[in-house]
Amino acid sequence: MIQREHEPSRLEQYQQGESRSDPPPWPNWVAWVAHAFTGVGLVLAAGMAVAIVEGTAESFRLAFFLMLAACLVDATDGSLARRLRVKELIPGFDGAKLDDIIDFLTFTSLPLLLMWRAEIVPESMSWVLVVALVASAYGFCQIPAKTSDGYFVGFPSYWNIVVFYLYVLKWPGWLSAVLVLVLAALTFVPSYYLYPSRGAVLSRLSNFLGGVWVVMLLWVLWALPASDPPEDAKLAEQSWQWAMISLFYPVYYLAVSWALTIRRWQRKR
């Protein structure tokens, strides 16, 4: 009986690529370019902070554009660094630590600040934002925060996405606060969430749908009112409608992640 040769998965190919013994075929400064690209996130974070402090509808829209740009940098800088093999070129500099610092700013602390500045949660319940901040700090410091087979463990602090939808969809303040508490609590639950750029299950489909989702978000942000009340009520309504349609991706992401989580839990039992 002829056995087929084992074909390495995308994750196995990624792991094998990290353990190559031949030296990278380019100079060290190439690695610094990759780290500088990651560092663009710091510039975007600074712009977000200024826009959030300004506190107008127009500045909030700018902050969301910068959040989206920071997400795109974060989604691509890791793949670039691995392809250039920066760890081998500059072993004394930890690009992953720089990435974590930027992620905590752009995914957690600044989005939660915007949630407070835009009064998305009632003033009497603003303490839930501190709970979310502490929970995210715990999540970022966990050693097993990412699995070897391409998953985040616990809610992966996507507060930039949460604040965007709460701002655009105009949920009641108490309901927004409850959602923040629930998501913060999920940080401590050993659940598994897709990490498409690291070769998780359905990574190609997730990346494709994510690309469609980003295009829709750009349209929503373009149509988002830059004044309160909005000058163009029809355009503001279109922004709300497209935001509702764009929820397909967060719903898909959570549904697949929790289906895989339940399967893993059953296997452990």
N, C-alpha and C positions, 0 to 999 in steps of 0.2 A: 504494500500500500504506500503510495507516494504522499508524503506530507508536504504541505505548502510551507514555504519559508516564512517565518514571522516577519510581518511588516511593522516597523516601529510606528507608534502613534505620534501625534504632533507633540505631545508632552515629552515622550521619550526622545524625540529628535531634539527638542529644546534642551533636555538635560544632557544629552550627548554633546550638543554644541558647546555647553559650558565647560565640559571636561576635555576639550581638545588639547593635545600636547604641542602642536606646532604653534610657533609665535605668530601674533597678528602681523599682517603684511603692511602695516602703516605706522607712522610715527606717533609718539605720545600726545602731541598737540591735538590729534584727532579726537582723543578721549575727552580733552578739555572742552572741545566744541560741543560734544554730546552733553557734558555736565552743564555747560552754559545754556544749552537748550532747555534742560530741566530748570535752571535758574530763572528762565523767563517767567515761570510761575510766581516768583517773588515780586517781579515788577507788576504782574497782573493783580496779585494780592494787594499791593500798595494802592493801585488804582481803585480796587474794590473798596478798600477802607475809606478812601477819600469820598467816593460816591455815596457810600452808606451814611457817613457822618453828615453829608450835605442834606440828605433826607427828603428829597423831592421825588415826584413821580418820574421825572426825566432822569435823575441820578440813579434811582433804583433800576430803571431799565438799563442804564449803562453798566451798573454792577452785575446784572444778569448776563449781559453780553460778555463781560470779562470772566464771569464764572464759567460760561460755556467755552471760552477760549482756553481757560485753565484746564478744563476737562479734556479738551483735545490734545493739549500738550502732555497731560498725564497719561493719556491713552496711547501715546506714540513714543514717548521718550524712553520707556523701558525696553521696547523692542529695538529701538535704535542703539541703546547702550549695549544690549546683548549681542547685537549683530556686529558692533565694532569691538566687542570684547574689552570694554573699558577696565574691568577689574584686573585684567592681565597687564594692561598698559600703565595704569596708575593704581597699584595695589594699596597705596597709603591713603587714598581718598575714598570715602564711603558715599557713593552716589545715592544708595538706597536711603541712607539717613537724611540726606538733603531732600529727597523726594518725600519722605514721611513728614518732615517739617512743613514743606509747602502744602502737602495734602491736608494737614491738620488746619492750616490757615484757610485754604480755599474750599475745602469740603465741610469743615466743621465750624470753627470759631467765627469766621466772617459771615457765613450764611445765618448762624444763630444770632449774630449781632444785627443783621438786616431784619430778622424776624422780630426782634425787639424794637428796632428803630421804626419799622413800618407798622407797629402795633398790631401784628397779626394775631398774637395771643393777648388776652386781657391783662391789664396791668396787675391785677390781683393774682394772676396765675403765671406771671413772668418767671417765677422760680423754676418752672419746668424746663426753661432754657438752660439753667445752671445744671440741672439733672442731666440733660442731654450732653452738655459739655463734659461733665465728669465721666459719664458713661463712655463717650467717644475716646477720652484720654485713656481710660482703662482698655478699651478695645485696641487702640493703637499700640499699647505697650505689651499686649499678649504675645508670647512667643509663637503659639500655634494660631495666630490670626489668619494665616494663609496656609492651606494644605499643599502637599507636594504634588497632588493631582489636579490642581487648578481651581480651588474654591476659597472664598472668604469664609471664616468661621464667625458667626454672630453678625448682626446687622452692620454692614460696612460703612456706616457714617455718611450716607448720601444726603446730608442735610441741605446741600445746595439744590438738589432736585426737589426735596420736600418743601423748602421755602419758596421755590419758584411756583409750584402748583398751588400752594396755599395763598400766595400773593395774587396770582392770576385768577383763580377760581373763586376767591372771596368766600371761603368757608366761615361759618360762625366762629367767633374767637374761642369759645369753650371747646368746640369740636377739634379745632386746630391744636389746642393744648393737650387734649386727650390723645390725639395721634402722636404728638411729640413724645408723650410719656410711654406709649406702647412701643414705639420704635426704639426709644432709649432702653427699655427693658429687654428688647430682643437682642441687644448687644451682649447680654449675659447668657443667652440661650445658645447651646451648641448646635445651631442650625447652619446650613451650608448655602452659600450664595455664589452664583456663577461668576467666574473670573475669565471672561472670554479671551483676553489678550495672553493668558497663560495656558491655553489649550484645553479649557474645560469642555464638558459635554456640550454639544450643539454650538460650539464656538463660531463656526462659519455662519450659521443661521443667525446667531445672536449679534455678530458683528454687522451682518447685512441689515438686519432690522434696526440696529443701533444707528447705522448711517442714515436710513430713512427717517428715523426719529429725530436726529440732529437737524436735518433739513426742515422738518416740520417746526422744530423749536425756533429756528431762525425766522421763519415766517411769523410765528406767534410773537416773538420779540420785536420784529419790525412793526407789527400791527398794535403792539402794546401801547396804551395811551401814555403820552409824555406829560400829561397835565391831569389835574384832579379838580373838577370833573373833566372828563375827556372832551376834546374839541370835536372829534368825529365819533359819534355814538355808534354808527354802523361799523366802523373799523374796529372799535373796541369790542363789539359783539362778535365780530369775526375772530378776533384774538381769543376770546373765551371759548368759542366753538372749536377752533383748531387745537386749543390746549386740551379740551376734553377728548378730541380724537387722538391726540398724541399720547394719551394715557395708555394706549394699547401696549407700548413697550414696557413701562413699569409693571403693568399687570402681567404681561408675558414673563418678564424677568422674575417676579415674585412667585408666580404660579409654578414655573419650571424649577426654581430654586427650592421651593417647599416640597414639591413632588419628589425631588432627589433627596431632600432631607429626610422625609418620611421613609423612603426606601432604605436609606442608610441606617436609620434607627431600627427598622425591622430586621435588617441583616445582623445588627449587633445583638439583638435579642435572640 
